[in-house]
Structure formats: structure tokens, C-alpha cells
């Protein structure tokens, strides 16, 4: 039996993800945040040429099995690196990124399985002066970015792909073999990333970074997130530390929340139902069902949320969203 599959990560800079003095470059238009990539992955090279992402990691692999014994196998893919465009008024210049060598170790061969891993990444060519915690205490080069993908092919014809590790910045989205957005890195850490001491603290040295992976939100939530962020009045951006409570069950509330970054835990009557990642839209049930929060939302990691008034979204859209948010009734899908 021949088994073939693939997986892709696409990495981009989401709105409001940069903190500190570096925000000035984004605010003045010298640099720019990215538009979220599409739900369905298209032509990576065309996306790159259109400045649609910072970099992508594509892993494709195949294997043939005689019973449980792999008889042949191979891989394809690698890094697709974007570029950086800098603008000063009407003048713009584009700088090619600096790629790092793909890290593609020999596959792990098991009884009835073949597992490939692949790390891809690089850095912008532009200087990025920054402080680090060890001598020489200042670096001019930008930190490295990367993702590590794993793809397991099995003798029964199945395949499993996952985003295993990644740099703490920027945002990493994961696409399945059909090119559908299926998972996301749940947290970006600009401060942690900007303090990267050298390449030695990356996969090209002796370190990699674990990644918190959450399921992708619904297509409706992605549509609503655009309305919240760009549809009119600018929402308030609120930051929570791990352990902070965003909403408490039974307490009145009239705000709608868009989770921009981090992971929120959902509890109903003291029971943990699920954890949600970036892109989730929350809070609509209180607006539709009497004004009381139906769940307690607690930050599992540091969190950024956009806070909008309930009137920012029409009630029909809120009602449709609420139908998918009744975990306490059907044990699936995020509540609000």
C-alpha cells in the first residue's frame, strides 16, 4: 500500500502583536501587520509574491508498506520565504529574507509507520537593533523564526500531521493535507522572541520552542472578527495575565470579545469544558439570553482580547454563532 500526505504552516504578523517602541514602525507605516491568511490554502508562491505571509513550511511525504513493513519512502517540500517591504511616505523598498537551511532528519521507522520531521525558517534582512540578556547585550540582526512540522504515515492508509514546535513569534497557522486551516499556534510572545540571544538558542543551535496548538475557529467567527476589528469603531484591546478571569458565570455583561492571542479556559458550573485559541468570538449568549454570562472564561496563558459592544454585530449573526456555542448542552464547540 502507498500512503501519501502533506502539511503546511504559514506564519504572519497579526494586528496588535508587537509591543514596546517597535510599534512605532507599524504605526507610521514603515512596517506593516499582515492580513490573516485564507481559510483554504492557495498557491504558496503566488501568496509569497503577493506579500501574504512572512514564511511557510511545507512538508510532503509518501511511503509504501508490505503489511506493516515500510519498503520505500520519501519526502518533498521545504521553506517558502517571504520578503519585507519598508515604506517611508510614498517610497517603498522590498528586502529578501535570509533563509536558514532546512532541518530534515532521517525519518523514524516504526512497526507500520514512517514519521518525518522538518524545521524551516530564517530572518528578515533588515537590521533590528534589540537588547539581549547576555554579552554583547545588543544585537542588530533580527531574531530567527521557524516552525517544526511532523508527518506520520501508517500502514493502514492513515496519516497524521501536526505543528510540533515553533518560534514564539510571529503567528503560525497549520493547514492539513487538503489545504484547509485546521489548527493555530495559540500564543505569540514578542518580548520573548525579540530577546533571542543568538542562533544557538534556536533549532539550528541546540534549542527549540514548544508551541501551544489550538483548533481553528469557525468560518463565521473569522467573518465576525473582521467586522469587530475593521467594521467601524475601533475595539478596546485588553490584556490578561495567566489566571485572570475575563467573564464570570451569572454576572451581567454586554460586551462581545474577540480572542486575539493566547488561550482561554471555559468553565460552566465549575466544570472545565474546553480551551479556546485565537479567533474565537465570545460573549454573544449573554446578549441574546437575558444579559447574564453563561460561562466563566479564564486566561490559561497571557491573553489579548478585543472588546466590542454587542451592537457591533447584528443579532442574526450572534444567534448563528450561539448555536455553535452550547457546550454545556452538547459537549462540543466553544460556548460564550
Phi, psi and omega in degrees: 000137176256132179237134180220142178200176178204168177206154183218138168248142177236130187241135188207165183258110181282161179302139174068014184278342183265140181236170176076202184296336182295341180296338181298322180297324179283322181292327182270356178088002177297317172241182184210149168284167183254150169288137179305139177298167182286163176294325180247125184289133177257215179286113184299321182292321177293321177296318178298314181295334178270010179059041185270350177203171179271317172197161178225152179235114181245127179237121176236138182211158177219159176204146172247145184233140168249098191067235177267002186263119175292129181254336177200152181196159180194170184222165176208173177109205181136200185280137168238104189262135177275198180224173179241125177254127180247136181233136171234099186065229182278354185263132179229153177219141181248132182242126177294144179283165180255108182280151169261157178298138174298137175260109186228082181294165176300146183293155174272122182258121178238180176291105178083017181205155172226126182240124176255146171232148182210128177247128179227150176171193181172207180209161174291150179281345182286143174294145179222083182302133184202157178270145174230168190270004181223163178305139009273011175072351175221137173234147178262331179285147175292152175294162176278149173241153180193164165223152175241119179256149173232141181222119180251127176252135185240154183294339179279003178096355181271165178214147178227126178240150181204153170271109187269315183213160183195159172295151182290353178208146000273212177281138179241124175252146186242128181245140183276188185297335178271004180077019180263137175297122184234339181203165182219149165291128190279346189216135168251144182227086181299313184297318178295320182290317184294339178271009179305121188290316181191179177298340180295338179263029178230177178299339177279353171253248182226019182224150169226170184240129174295157182230137174274116184253131177235157178293149177291147178284175182285162177299323179298318179297323178294324176294316181292327180296324177295319178296319182294316186278332189228006188270356182169240181297133182293130182286157171288139175257121183245140178247137178236143172275159176304130181099343178289148179261126177275311175225152179238133182304133178089353181267139179299148177198145180230007180265153174251142185239138170245118180283111182273325186201143178098186184233131176248135173269143181247120179238136174233125182054038177081002181255130178285120183261320182192175172232138186245150180242188185306141180101343180293136175252129192225154172105357187287334184292325176297326180287331184264339192233044171101000172090003179254139178295136183264356178208164174258127180249121184236137180288122175275326177235174167305141189226145167239130177232145170267131184249120181234152175289147182304334180289351180292339181236136182291155188294329179297317178293321178297320180295319178296319178297317182297328180297334177266005187243031184251063179300321183293344179263330190221008173060032172200153181078149185283135174278176178217000000 
